[in-house]
Amino acid sequence: MTYGDVAEYVGSNAPRQVGRVLAESGDEVDGQPLPWHRVLRADGRCAPHLFLRQRALLLLEGVPFRADRVLLRECRWDGIPAS
């Protein structure tokens, strides 16, 4: 998902707030892992200050990249369950 996707999913139009919440939350919330690394910029790029770590985590999950961008058309989650 992108920051905008997450904002839309929770009924907000503020993708920057999503980024801020993720940055302030750390790797866990209430003892549960927070998959912050799965949230990307609208163009599929990782957060610049976390690029190496975020890319490595995504690659471990098999997420497809072209150069420095995730191929969102192939793996974007839209929040709608498959029927």
PDB file with SEQRES, HELIX, SHEET and CRYST1 records, atoms N, CA, C and O in Angstrom:
SEQRES   1 A   83  MET THR TYR GLY ASP VAL ALA GLU TYR VAL GLY SER ASN          
SEQRES   2 A   83  ALA PRO ARG GLN VAL GLY ARG VAL LEU ALA GLU SER GLY          
SEQRES   3 A   83  ASP GLU VAL ASP GLY GLN PRO LEU PRO TRP HIS ARG VAL          
SEQRES   4 A   83  LEU ARG ALA ASP GLY ARG CYS ALA PRO HIS LEU PHE LEU          
SEQRES   5 A   83  ARG GLN ARG ALA LEU LEU LEU LEU GLU GLY VAL PRO PHE          
SEQRES   6 A   83  ARG ALA ASP ARG VAL LEU LEU ARG GLU CYS ARG TRP ASP          
SEQRES   7 A   83  GLY ILE PRO ALA SER                                          
HELIX    1 AA1 TYR A    3  TYR A    9  1                                   7    
HELIX    2 AA2 PRO A   15  SER A   25  1                                  11    
HELIX    3 AA3 TRP A   36  ARG A   38  5                                   3    
HELIX    4 AA4 PRO A   48  LEU A   50  5                                   3    
HELIX    5 AA5 PHE A   51  LEU A   60  1                                  10    
HELIX    6 AA6 LEU A   72  CYS A   75  1                                   4    
SHEET    1 AA1 2 GLU A  28  VAL A  29  0                                        
SHEET    2 AA1 2 GLN A  32  PRO A  33 -1                                        
SHEET    1 AA2 2 PHE A  65  ARG A  66  0                                        
SHEET    2 AA2 2 ARG A  69  VAL A  70 -1                                        
CRYST1    1.000    1.000    1.000  90.00  90.00  90.00 P 1           1          
ATOM      1  N   MET A   1       0.840  -1.179   0.000  1.00  0.00           N  
ATOM      2  CA  MET A   1       0.000   0.000   0.000  1.00  0.00           C  
ATOM      3  C   MET A   1       0.886   1.244   0.000  1.00  0.00           C  
ATOM      4  O   MET A   1       2.043   1.213   0.420  1.00  0.00           O  
ATOM      5  N   THR A   2       0.313   2.317  -0.476  1.00  0.00           N  
ATOM      6  CA  THR A   2       1.003   3.603  -0.382  1.00  0.00           C  
ATOM      7  C   THR A   2       0.465   4.353   0.832  1.00  0.00           C  
ATOM      8  O   THR A   2      -0.546   3.961   1.415  1.00  0.00           O  
ATOM      9  N   TYR A   3       1.144   5.429   1.208  1.00  0.00           N  
ATOM     10  CA  TYR A   3       0.651   6.254   2.311  1.00  0.00           C  
ATOM     11  C   TYR A   3      -0.760   6.732   2.011  1.00  0.00           C  
ATOM     12  O   TYR A   3      -1.607   6.766   2.903  1.00  0.00           O  
ATOM     13  N   GLY A   4      -1.019   7.101   0.764  1.00  0.00           N  
ATOM     14  CA  GLY A   4      -2.355   7.535   0.359  1.00  0.00           C  
ATOM     15  C   GLY A   4      -3.385   6.424   0.451  1.00  0.00           C  
ATOM     16  O   GLY A   4      -4.528   6.670   0.836  1.00  0.00           O  
ATOM     17  N   ASP A   5      -2.991   5.193   0.101  1.00  0.00           N  
ATOM     18  CA  ASP A   5      -3.897   4.047   0.219  1.00  0.00           C  
ATOM     19  C   ASP A   5      -4.316   3.843   1.668  1.00  0.00           C  
ATOM     20  O   ASP A   5      -5.494   3.626   1.954  1.00  0.00           O  
ATOM     21  N   VAL A   6      -3.357   3.913   2.577  1.00  0.00           N  
ATOM     22  CA  VAL A   6      -3.658   3.716   3.994  1.00  0.00           C  
ATOM     23  C   VAL A   6      -4.587   4.825   4.479  1.00  0.00           C  
ATOM     24  O   VAL A   6      -5.558   4.561   5.187  1.00  0.00           O  
ATOM     25  N   ALA A   7      -4.287   6.064   4.097  1.00  0.00           N  
ATOM     26  CA  ALA A   7      -5.140   7.188   4.498  1.00  0.00           C  
ATOM     27  C   ALA A   7      -6.567   6.969   3.997  1.00  0.00           C  
ATOM     28  O   ALA A   7      -7.524   7.137   4.754  1.00  0.00           O  
ATOM     29  N   GLU A   8      -6.710   6.603   2.746  1.00  0.00           N  
ATOM     30  CA  GLU A   8      -8.039   6.367   2.180  1.00  0.00           C  
ATOM     31  C   GLU A   8      -8.749   5.220   2.911  1.00  0.00           C  
ATOM     32  O   GLU A   8      -9.942   5.311   3.198  1.00  0.00           O  
ATOM     33  N   TYR A   9      -8.028   4.165   3.204  1.00  0.00           N  
ATOM     34  CA  TYR A   9      -8.591   2.991   3.870  1.00  0.00           C  
ATOM     35  C   TYR A   9      -9.180   3.351   5.236  1.00  0.00           C  
ATOM     36  O   TYR A   9     -10.205   2.800   5.637  1.00  0.00           O  
ATOM     37  N   VAL A  10      -8.532   4.278   5.950  1.00  0.00           N  
ATOM     38  CA  VAL A  10      -9.025   4.673   7.276  1.00  0.00           C  
ATOM     39  C   VAL A  10      -9.926   5.900   7.228  1.00  0.00           C  
ATOM     40  O   VAL A  10     -10.303   6.435   8.271  1.00  0.00           O  
ATOM     41  N   GLY A  11     -10.273   6.350   6.019  1.00  0.00           N  
ATOM     42  CA  GLY A  11     -11.210   7.458   5.877  1.00  0.00           C  
ATOM     43  C   GLY A  11     -10.597   8.828   6.026  1.00  0.00           C  
ATOM     44  O   GLY A  11     -11.275   9.766   6.447  1.00  0.00           O  
ATOM     45  N   SER A  12      -9.336   8.964   5.692  1.00  0.00           N  
ATOM     46  CA  SER A  12      -8.625  10.242   5.802  1.00  0.00           C  
ATOM     47  C   SER A  12      -8.127  10.663   4.428  1.00  0.00           C  
ATOM     48  O   SER A  12      -8.017   9.846   3.514  1.00  0.00           O  
ATOM     49  N   ASN A  13      -7.832  11.940   4.297  1.00  0.00           N  
ATOM     50  CA  ASN A  13      -7.203  12.424   3.065  1.00  0.00           C  
ATOM     51  C   ASN A  13      -5.840  13.023   3.388  1.00  0.00           C  
ATOM     52  O   ASN A  13      -5.401  13.980   2.750  1.00  0.00           O  
ATOM     53  N   ALA A  14      -5.175  12.445   4.390  1.00  0.00           N  
ATOM     54  CA  ALA A  14      -3.905  12.993   4.862  1.00  0.00           C  
ATOM     55  C   ALA A  14      -2.811  11.927   4.875  1.00  0.00           C  
ATOM     56  O   ALA A  14      -2.482  11.395   5.935  1.00  0.00           O  
ATOM     57  N   PRO A  15      -2.238  11.606   3.696  1.00  0.00           N  
ATOM     58  CA  PRO A  15      -1.192  10.583   3.662  1.00  0.00           C  
ATOM     59  C   PRO A  15       0.045  10.947   4.467  1.00  0.00           C  
ATOM     60  O   PRO A  15       0.744  10.059   4.956  1.00  0.00           O  
ATOM     61  N   ARG A  16       0.326  12.226   4.612  1.00  0.00           N  
ATOM     62  CA  ARG A  16       1.504  12.608   5.415  1.00  0.00           C  
ATOM     63  C   ARG A  16       1.325  12.249   6.880  1.00  0.00           C  
ATOM     64  O   ARG A  16       2.295  11.934   7.569  1.00  0.00           O  
ATOM     65  N   GLN A  17       0.093  12.296   7.355  1.00  0.00           N  
ATOM     66  CA  GLN A  17      -0.168  11.884   8.730  1.00  0.00           C  
ATOM     67  C   GLN A  17       0.104  10.396   8.901  1.00  0.00           C  
ATOM     68  O   GLN A  17       0.574   9.974   9.957  1.00  0.00           O  
ATOM     69  N   VAL A  18      -0.181   9.601   7.887  1.00  0.00           N  
ATOM     70  CA  VAL A  18       0.110   8.169   7.938  1.00  0.00           C  
ATOM     71  C   VAL A  18       1.610   7.977   8.128  1.00  0.00           C  
ATOM     72  O   VAL A  18       2.038   7.186   8.969  1.00  0.00           O  
ATOM     73  N   GLY A  19       2.396   8.690   7.355  1.00  0.00           N  
ATOM     74  CA  GLY A  19       3.848   8.608   7.490  1.00  0.00           C  
ATOM     75  C   GLY A  19       4.317   9.005   8.877  1.00  0.00           C  
ATOM     76  O   GLY A  19       5.206   8.377   9.450  1.00  0.00           O  
ATOM     77  N   ARG A  20       3.717  10.041   9.402  1.00  0.00           N  
ATOM     78  CA  ARG A  20       4.100  10.512  10.743  1.00  0.00           C  
ATOM     79  C   ARG A  20       3.763   9.466  11.810  1.00  0.00           C  
ATOM     80  O   ARG A  20       4.572   9.194  12.697  1.00  0.00           O  
ATOM     81  N   VAL A  21       2.571   8.887  11.718  1.00  0.00           N  
ATOM     82  CA  VAL A  21       2.172   7.857  12.683  1.00  0.00           C  
ATOM     83  C   VAL A  21       3.122   6.664  12.611  1.00  0.00           C  
ATOM     84  O   VAL A  21       3.559   6.156  13.644  1.00  0.00           O  
ATOM     85  N   LEU A  22       3.442   6.215  11.402  1.00  0.00           N  
ATOM     86  CA  LEU A  22       4.361   5.092  11.258  1.00  0.00           C  
ATOM     87  C   LEU A  22       5.742   5.424  11.818  1.00  0.00           C  
ATOM     88  O   LEU A  22       6.371   4.586  12.464  1.00  0.00           O  
ATOM     89  N   ALA A  23       6.210   6.641  11.572  1.00  0.00           N  
ATOM     90  CA  ALA A  23       7.532   7.046  12.060  1.00  0.00           C  
ATOM     91  C   ALA A  23       7.581   7.090  13.578  1.00  0.00           C  
ATOM     92  O   ALA A  23       8.604   6.759  14.176  1.00  0.00           O  
ATOM     93  N   GLU A  24       6.497   7.492  14.198  1.00  0.00           N  
ATOM     94  CA  GLU A  24       6.472   7.632  15.653  1.00  0.00           C  
ATOM     95  C   GLU A  24       6.131   6.333  16.369  1.00  0.00           C  
ATOM     96  O   GLU A  24       6.375   6.209  17.569  1.00  0.00           O  
ATOM     97  N   SER A  25       5.573   5.366  15.652  1.00  0.00           N  
ATOM     98  CA  SER A  25       5.107   4.132  16.283  1.00  0.00           C  
ATOM     99  C   SER A  25       6.209   3.120  16.540  1.00  0.00           C  
ATOM    100  O   SER A  25       6.099   2.308  17.459  1.00  0.00           O  
ATOM    101  N   GLY A  26       7.251   3.154  15.757  1.00  0.00           N  
ATOM    102  CA  GLY A  26       8.311   2.158  15.912  1.00  0.00           C  
ATOM    103  C   GLY A  26       7.940   0.869  15.223  1.00  0.00           C  
ATOM    104  O   GLY A  26       7.094   0.859  14.328  1.00  0.00           O  
ATOM    105  N   ASP A  27       8.565  -0.224  15.631  1.00  0.00           N  
ATOM    106  CA  ASP A  27       8.360  -1.511  14.970  1.00  0.00           C  
ATOM    107  C   ASP A  27       7.214  -2.321  15.553  1.00  0.00           C  
ATOM    108  O   ASP A  27       6.829  -3.343  14.985  1.00  0.00           O  
ATOM    109  N   GLU A  28       6.653  -1.871  16.701  1.00  0.00           N  
ATOM    110  CA  GLU A  28       5.565  -2.611  17.341  1.00  0.00           C  
ATOM    111  C   GLU A  28       4.529  -1.654  17.891  1.00  0.00           C  
ATOM    112  O   GLU A  28       4.833  -0.520  18.262  1.00  0.00           O  
ATOM    113  N   VAL A  29       3.284  -2.143  17.934  1.00  0.00           N  
ATOM    114  CA  VAL A  29       2.189  -1.422  18.578  1.00  0.00           C  
ATOM    115  C   VAL A  29       1.470  -2.422  19.465  1.00  0.00           C  
ATOM    116  O   VAL A  29       0.998  -3.454  18.987  1.00  0.00           O  
ATOM    117  N   ASP A  30       1.385  -2.123  20.751  1.00  0.00           N  
ATOM    118  CA  ASP A  30       0.760  -3.026  21.722  1.00  0.00           C  
ATOM    119  C   ASP A  30       1.340  -4.434  21.647  1.00  0.00           C  
ATOM    120  O   ASP A  30       0.610  -5.418  21.765  1.00  0.00           O  
ATOM    121  N   GLY A  31       2.648  -4.526  21.452  1.00  0.00           N  
ATOM    122  CA  GLY A  31       3.325  -5.809  21.409  1.00  0.00           C  
ATOM    123  C   GLY A  31       3.191  -6.565  20.100  1.00  0.00           C  
ATOM    124  O   GLY A  31       3.718  -7.669  19.963  1.00  0.00           O  
ATOM    125  N   GLN A  32       2.493  -5.983  19.139  1.00  0.00           N  
ATOM    126  CA  GLN A  32       2.300  -6.619  17.834  1.00  0.00           C  
ATOM    127  C   GLN A  32       3.195  -5.952  16.798  1.00  0.00           C  
ATOM    128  O   GLN A  32       3.360  -4.732  16.829  1.00  0.00           O  
ATOM    129  N   PRO A  33       3.776  -6.723  15.882  1.00  0.00           N  
ATOM    130  CA  PRO A  33       4.626  -6.121  14.856  1.00  0.00           C  
ATOM    131  C   PRO A  33       3.830  -5.161  13.963  1.00  0.00           C  
ATOM    132  O   PRO A  33       2.689  -5.440  13.595  1.00  0.00           O  
ATOM    133  N   LEU A  34       4.434  -4.066  13.636  1.00  0.00           N  
ATOM    134  CA  LEU A  34       3.833  -3.082  12.741  1.00  0.00           C  
ATOM    135  C   LEU A  34       4.564  -3.180  11.401  1.00  0.00           C  
ATOM    136  O   LEU A  34       5.741  -2.826  11.327  1.00  0.00           O  
ATOM    137  N   PRO A  35       3.903  -3.646  10.348  1.00  0.00           N  
ATOM    138  CA  PRO A  35       4.575  -3.839   9.064  1.00  0.00           C  
ATOM    139  C   PRO A  35       4.766  -2.528   8.298  1.00  0.00           C  
ATOM    140  O   PRO A  35       4.295  -2.386   7.170  1.00  0.00           O  
ATOM    141  N   TRP A  36       5.450  -1.587   8.912  1.00  0.00           N  
ATOM    142  CA  TRP A  36       5.686  -0.259   8.343  1.00  0.00           C  
ATOM    143  C   TRP A  36       6.376  -0.348   6.986  1.00  0.00           C  
ATOM    144  O   TRP A  36       6.172   0.503   6.121  1.00  0.00           O  
ATOM    145  N   HIS A  37       7.196  -1.386   6.807  1.00  0.00           N  
ATOM    146  CA  HIS A  37       7.982  -1.509   5.575  1.00  0.00           C  
ATOM    147  C   HIS A  37       7.121  -1.764   4.349  1.00  0.00           C  
ATOM    148  O   HIS A  37       7.598  -1.643   3.220  1.00  0.00           O  
ATOM    149  N   ARG A  38       5.856  -2.117   4.556  1.00  0.00           N  
ATOM    150  CA  ARG A  38       4.960  -2.391   3.430  1.00  0.00           C  
ATOM    151  C   ARG A  38       4.239  -1.141   2.924  1.00  0.00           C  
ATOM    152  O   ARG A  38       3.436  -1.225   1.994  1.00  0.00           O  
ATOM    153  N   VAL A  39       4.514  -0.005   3.519  1.00  0.00           N  
ATOM    154  CA  VAL A  39       3.881   1.251   3.100  1.00  0.00           C  
ATOM    155  C   VAL A  39       4.912   2.080   2.332  1.00  0.00           C  
ATOM    156  O   VAL A  39       6.013   2.337   2.818  1.00  0.00           O  
ATOM    157  N   LEU A  40       4.529   2.490   1.126  1.00  0.00           N  
ATOM    158  CA  LEU A  40       5.452   3.141   0.196  1.00  0.00           C  
ATOM    159  C   LEU A  40       4.940   4.493  -0.262  1.00  0.00           C  
ATOM    160  O   LEU A  40       3.789   4.854  -0.019  1.00  0.00           O  
ATOM    161  N   ARG A  41       5.804   5.224  -0.921  1.00  0.00           N  
ATOM    162  CA  ARG A  41       5.402   6.461  -1.577  1.00  0.00           C  
ATOM    163  C   ARG A  41       4.488   6.119  -2.751  1.00  0.00           C  
ATOM    164  O   ARG A  41       4.462   4.975  -3.204  1.00  0.00           O  
ATOM    165  N   ALA A  42       3.751   7.089  -3.235  1.00  0.00           N  
ATOM    166  CA  ALA A  42       2.789   6.870  -4.317  1.00  0.00           C  
ATOM    167  C   ALA A  42       3.432   6.323  -5.587  1.00  0.00           C  
ATOM    168  O   ALA A  42       2.772   5.649  -6.377  1.00  0.00           O  
ATOM    169  N   ASP A  43       4.707   6.609  -5.785  1.00  0.00           N  
ATOM    170  CA  ASP A  43       5.395   6.130  -6.990  1.00  0.00           C  
ATOM    171  C   ASP A  43       6.098   4.787  -6.771  1.00  0.00           C  
ATOM    172  O   ASP A  43       6.824   4.319  -7.648  1.00  0.00           O  
ATOM    173  N   GLY A  44       5.888   4.170  -5.610  1.00  0.00           N  
ATOM    174  CA  GLY A  44       6.471   2.870  -5.329  1.00  0.00           C  
ATOM    175  C   GLY A  44       7.844   2.901  -4.695  1.00  0.00           C  
ATOM    176  O   GLY A  44       8.449   1.855  -4.463  1.00  0.00           O  
ATOM    177  N   ARG A  45       8.347   4.110  -4.408  1.00  0.00           N  
ATOM    178  CA  ARG A  45       9.670   4.194  -3.791  1.00  0.00           C  
ATOM    179  C   ARG A  45       9.585   4.035  -2.273  1.00  0.00           C  
ATOM    180  O   ARG A  45       8.581   4.371  -1.645  1.00  0.00           O  
ATOM    181  N   CYS A  46      10.652   3.521  -1.717  1.00  0.00           N  
ATOM    182  CA  CYS A  46      10.789   3.404  -0.271  1.00  0.00           C  
ATOM    183  C   CYS A  46      11.083   4.773   0.335  1.00  0.00           C  
ATOM    184  O   CYS A  46      11.469   5.711  -0.363  1.00  0.00           O  
ATOM    185  N   ALA A  47      10.892   4.864   1.639  1.00  0.00           N  
ATOM    186  CA  ALA A  47      11.252   6.091   2.350  1.00  0.00           C  
ATOM    187  C   ALA A  47      12.767   6.280   2.229  1.00  0.00           C  
ATOM    188  O   ALA A  47      13.519   5.352   2.524  1.00  0.00           O  
ATOM    189  N   PRO A  48      13.230   7.457   1.803  1.00  0.00           N  
ATOM    190  CA  PRO A  48      14.664   7.649   1.563  1.00  0.00           C  
ATOM    191  C   PRO A  48      15.552   7.316   2.768  1.00  0.00           C  
ATOM    192  O   PRO A  48      16.604   6.698   2.607  1.00  0.00           O  
ATOM    193  N   HIS A  49      15.139   7.717   3.957  1.00  0.00           N  
ATOM    194  CA  HIS A  49      15.974   7.498   5.142  1.00  0.00           C  
ATOM    195  C   HIS A  49      15.955   6.042   5.621  1.00  0.00           C  
ATOM    196  O   HIS A  49      16.759   5.657   6.471  1.00  0.00           O  
ATOM    197  N   LEU A  50      15.042   5.236   5.079  1.00  0.00           N  
ATOM    198  CA  LEU A  50      14.944   3.831   5.451  1.00  0.00           C  
ATOM    199  C   LEU A  50      15.164   2.903   4.264  1.00  0.00           C  
ATOM    200  O   LEU A  50      14.911   1.701   4.357  1.00  0.00           O  
ATOM    201  N   PHE A  51      15.629   3.450   3.156  1.00  0.00           N  
ATOM    202  CA  PHE A  51      15.668   2.719   1.896  1.00  0.00           C  
ATOM    203  C   PHE A  51      16.291   1.331   2.016  1.00  0.00           C  
ATOM    204  O   PHE A  51      15.657   0.347   1.634  1.00  0.00           O  
ATOM    205  N   LEU A  52      17.494   1.225   2.527  1.00  0.00           N  
ATOM    206  CA  LEU A  52      18.183  -0.078   2.563  1.00  0.00           C  
ATOM    207  C   LEU A  52      17.432  -1.100   3.403  1.00  0.00           C  
ATOM    208  O   LEU A  52      17.264  -2.248   2.992  1.00  0.00           O  
ATOM    209  N   ARG A  53      16.983  -0.682   4.575  1.00  0.00           N  
ATOM    210  CA  ARG A  53      16.267  -1.607   5.470  1.00  0.00           C  
ATOM    211  C   ARG A  53      14.904  -1.989   4.877  1.00  0.00           C  
ATOM    212  O   ARG A  53      14.530  -3.162   4.872  1.00  0.00           O  
ATOM    213  N   GLN A  54      14.170  -0.991   4.379  1.00  0.00           N  
ATOM    214  CA  GLN A  54      12.850  -1.249   3.829  1.00  0.00           C  
ATOM    215  C   GLN A  54      12.930  -2.144   2.590  1.00  0.00           C  
ATOM    216  O   GLN A  54      12.157  -3.092   2.452  1.00  0.00           O  
ATOM    217  N   ARG A  55      13.852  -1.842   1.707  1.00  0.00           N  
ATOM    218  CA  ARG A  55      14.016  -2.654   0.494  1.00  0.00           C  
ATOM    219  C   ARG A  55      14.396  -4.090   0.848  1.00  0.00           C  
ATOM    220  O   ARG A  55      13.864  -5.034   0.264  1.00  0.00           O  
ATOM    221  N   ALA A  56      15.313  -4.260   1.801  1.00  0.00           N  
ATOM    222  CA  ALA A  56      15.729  -5.604   2.201  1.00  0.00           C  
ATOM    223  C   ALA A  56      14.542  -6.402   2.754  1.00  0.00           C  
ATOM    224  O   ALA A  56      14.375  -7.572   2.410  1.00  0.00           O  
ATOM    225  N   LEU A  57      13.731  -5.793   3.591  1.00  0.00           N  
ATOM    226  CA  LEU A  57      12.565  -6.487   4.149  1.00  0.00           C  
ATOM    227  C   LEU A  57      11.565  -6.864   3.060  1.00  0.00           C  
ATOM    228  O   LEU A  57      11.010  -7.963   3.072  1.00  0.00           O  
ATOM    229  N   LEU A  58      11.341  -5.952   2.123  1.00  0.00           N  
ATOM    230  CA  LEU A  58      10.406  -6.233   1.034  1.00  0.00           C  
ATOM    231  C   LEU A  58      10.938  -7.337   0.113  1.00  0.00           C  
ATOM    232  O   LEU A  58      10.182  -8.207  -0.319  1.00  0.00           O  
ATOM    233  N   LEU A  59      12.222  -7.298  -0.179  1.00  0.00           N  
ATOM    234  CA  LEU A  59      12.815  -8.340  -1.016  1.00  0.00           C  
ATOM    235  C   LEU A  59      12.713  -9.711  -0.347  1.00  0.00           C  
ATOM    236  O   LEU A  59      12.482 -10.713  -1.023  1.00  0.00           O  
ATOM    237  N   LEU A  60      12.884  -9.761   0.975  1.00  0.00           N  
ATOM    238  CA  LEU A  60      12.732 -11.027   1.707  1.00  0.00           C  
ATOM    239  C   LEU A  60      11.325 -11.595   1.559  1.00  0.00           C  
ATOM    240  O   LEU A  60      11.135 -12.811   1.600  1.00  0.00           O  
ATOM    241  N   GLU A  61      10.343 -10.718   1.387  1.00  0.00           N  
ATOM    242  CA  GLU A  61       8.951 -11.142   1.212  1.00  0.00           C  
ATOM    243  C   GLU A  61       8.621 -11.445  -0.247  1.00  0.00           C  
ATOM    244  O   GLU A  61       7.500 -11.846  -0.558  1.00  0.00           O  
ATOM    245  N   GLY A  62       9.586 -11.257  -1.138  1.00  0.00           N  
ATOM    246  CA  GLY A  62       9.353 -11.539  -2.544  1.00  0.00           C  
ATOM    247  C   GLY A  62       8.680 -10.413  -3.310  1.00  0.00           C  
ATOM    248  O   GLY A  62       8.124 -10.643  -4.384  1.00  0.00           O  
ATOM    249  N   VAL A  63       8.722  -9.205  -2.776  1.00  0.00           N  
ATOM    250  CA  VAL A  63       8.102  -8.062  -3.442  1.00  0.00           C  
ATOM    251  C   VAL A  63       8.945  -7.689  -4.664  1.00  0.00           C  
ATOM    252  O   VAL A  63      10.162  -7.536  -4.554  1.00  0.00           O  
ATOM    253  N   PRO A  64       8.305  -7.542  -5.825  1.00  0.00           N  
ATOM    254  CA  PRO A  64       9.054  -7.239  -7.047  1.00  0.00           C  
ATOM    255  C   PRO A  64       9.456  -5.765  -7.154  1.00  0.00           C  
ATOM    256  O   PRO A  64       8.657  -4.865  -6.892  1.00  0.00           O  
ATOM    257  N   PHE A  65      10.694  -5.546  -7.540  1.00  0.00           N  
ATOM    258  CA  PHE A  65      11.236  -4.201  -7.743  1.00  0.00           C  
ATOM    259  C   PHE A  65      11.679  -4.035  -9.192  1.00  0.00           C  
ATOM    260  O   PHE A  65      12.043  -5.007  -9.855  1.00  0.00           O  
ATOM    261  N   ARG A  66      11.645  -2.833  -9.663  1.00  0.00           N  
ATOM    262  CA  ARG A  66      12.326  -2.435 -10.896  1.00  0.00           C  
ATOM    263  C   ARG A  66      13.165  -1.226 -10.485  1.00  0.00           C  
ATOM    264  O   ARG A  66      12.639  -0.165 -10.150  1.00  0.00           O  
ATOM    265  N   ALA A  67      14.462  -1.415 -10.521  1.00  0.00           N  
ATOM    266  CA  ALA A  67      15.409  -0.400 -10.027  1.00  0.00           C  
ATOM    267  C   ALA A  67      15.093  -0.129  -8.559  1.00  0.00           C  
ATOM    268  O   ALA A  67      15.180  -1.040  -7.736  1.00  0.00           O  
ATOM    269  N   ASP A  68      14.728   1.102  -8.218  1.00  0.00           N  
ATOM    270  CA  ASP A  68      14.483   1.439  -6.811  1.00  0.00           C  
ATOM    271  C   ASP A  68      13.006   1.547  -6.458  1.00  0.00           C  
ATOM    272  O   ASP A  68      12.659   2.127  -5.429  1.00  0.00           O  
ATOM    273  N   ARG A  69      12.128   0.994  -7.300  1.00  0.00           N  
ATOM    274  CA  ARG A  69      10.685   1.118  -7.062  1.00  0.00           C  
ATOM    275  C   ARG A  69      10.011  -0.253  -7.032  1.00  0.00           C  
ATOM    276  O   ARG A  69      10.349  -1.156  -7.797  1.00  0.00           O  
ATOM    277  N   VAL A  70       9.053  -0.372  -6.125  1.00  0.00           N  
ATOM    278  CA  VAL A  70       8.229  -1.568  -6.071  1.00  0.00           C  
ATOM    279  C   VAL A  70       7.267  -1.523  -7.257  1.00  0.00           C  
ATOM    280  O   VAL A  70       6.753  -0.462  -7.609  1.00  0.00           O  
ATOM    281  N   LEU A  71       7.034  -2.662  -7.857  1.00  0.00           N  
ATOM    282  CA  LEU A  71       6.082  -2.762  -8.959  1.00  0.00           C  
ATOM    283  C   LEU A  71       4.666  -2.845  -8.373  1.00  0.00           C  
ATOM    284  O   LEU A  71       4.114  -3.929  -8.188  1.00  0.00           O  
ATOM    285  N   LEU A  72       4.105  -1.684  -8.091  1.00  0.00           N  
ATOM    286  CA  LEU A  72       2.811  -1.611  -7.414  1.00  0.00           C  
ATOM    287  C   LEU A  72       1.703  -2.310  -8.201  1.00  0.00           C  
ATOM    288  O   LEU A  72       0.789  -2.872  -7.598  1.00  0.00           O  
ATOM    289  N   ARG A  73       1.764  -2.286  -9.511  1.00  0.00           N  
ATOM    290  CA  ARG A  73       0.719  -2.954 -10.301  1.00  0.00           C  
ATOM    291  C   ARG A  73       0.661  -4.447 -10.018  1.00  0.00           C  
ATOM    292  O   ARG A  73      -0.387  -5.075 -10.170  1.00  0.00           O  
ATOM    293  N   GLU A  74       1.779  -5.005  -9.610  1.00  0.00           N  
ATOM    294  CA  GLU A  74       1.836  -6.452  -9.361  1.00  0.00           C  
ATOM    295  C   GLU A  74       1.532  -6.846  -7.928  1.00  0.00           C  
ATOM    296  O   GLU A  74       1.152  -7.989  -7.675  1.00  0.00           O  
ATOM    297  N   CYS A  75       1.688  -5.933  -6.988  1.00  0.00           N  
ATOM    298  CA  CYS A  75       1.558  -6.378  -5.600  1.00  0.00           C  
ATOM    299  C   CYS A  75       0.810  -5.407  -4.669  1.00  0.00           C  
ATOM    300  O   CYS A  75       0.782  -5.619  -3.457  1.00  0.00           O  
ATOM    301  N   ARG A  76       0.221  -4.372  -5.211  1.00  0.00           N  
ATOM    302  CA  ARG A  76      -0.480  -3.394  -4.371  1.00  0.00           C  
ATOM    303  C   ARG A  76      -1.714  -4.045  -3.739  1.00  0.00           C  
ATOM    304  O   ARG A  76      -2.481  -4.728  -4.418  1.00  0.00           O  
ATOM    305  N   TRP A  77      -1.894  -3.827  -2.448  1.00  0.00           N  
ATOM    306  CA  TRP A  77      -3.057  -4.310  -1.745  1.00  0.00           C  
ATOM    307  C   TRP A  77      -4.046  -3.168  -1.665  1.00  0.00           C  
ATOM    308  O   TRP A  77      -3.701  -2.076  -1.215  1.00  0.00           O  
ATOM    309  N   ASP A  78      -5.275  -3.409  -2.098  1.00  0.00           N  
ATOM    310  CA  ASP A  78      -6.253  -2.327  -2.130  1.00  0.00           C  
ATOM    311  C   ASP A  78      -7.203  -2.343  -0.946  1.00  0.00           C  
ATOM    312  O   ASP A  78      -8.080  -1.485  -0.847  1.00  0.00           O  
ATOM    313  N   GLY A  79      -7.044  -3.308  -0.044  1.00  0.00           N  
ATOM    314  CA  GLY A  79      -7.869  -3.343   1.144  1.00  0.00           C  
ATOM    315  C   GLY A  79      -9.227  -3.990   0.945  1.00  0.00           C  
ATOM    316  O   GLY A  79     -10.020  -4.076   1.882  1.00  0.00           O  
ATOM    317  N   ILE A  80      -9.496  -4.442  -0.258  1.00  0.00           N  
ATOM    318  CA  ILE A  80     -10.782  -5.063  -0.548  1.00  0.00           C  
ATOM    319  C   ILE A  80     -10.571  -6.570  -0.627  1.00  0.00           C  
ATOM    320  O   ILE A  80      -9.787  -7.045  -1.448  1.00  0.00           O  
ATOM    321  N   PRO A  81     -11.272  -7.329   0.228  1.00  0.00           N  
ATOM    322  CA  PRO A  81     -11.109  -8.787   0.187  1.00  0.00           C  
ATOM    323  C   PRO A  81     -11.510  -9.349  -1.173  1.00  0.00           C  
ATOM    324  O   PRO A  81     -12.474  -8.890  -1.787  1.00  0.00           O  
ATOM    325  N   ALA A  82     -10.761 -10.345  -1.635  1.00  0.00           N  
ATOM    326  CA  ALA A  82     -11.104 -11.018  -2.887  1.00  0.00           C  
ATOM    327  C   ALA A  82     -12.395 -11.802  -2.696  1.00  0.00           C  
ATOM    328  O   ALA A  82     -12.619 -12.391  -1.639  1.00  0.00           O  
ATOM    329  N   SER A  83     -13.236 -11.808  -3.712  1.00  0.00           N  
ATOM    330  CA  SER A  83     -14.510 -12.552  -3.573  1.00  0.00           C  
ATOM    331  C   SER A  83     -14.496 -13.812  -4.404  1.00  0.00           C  
ATOM    332  O   SER A  83     -15.475 -14.558  -4.411  1.00  0.00           O  
TER     333      SER A  83                                                      
END                                                                             
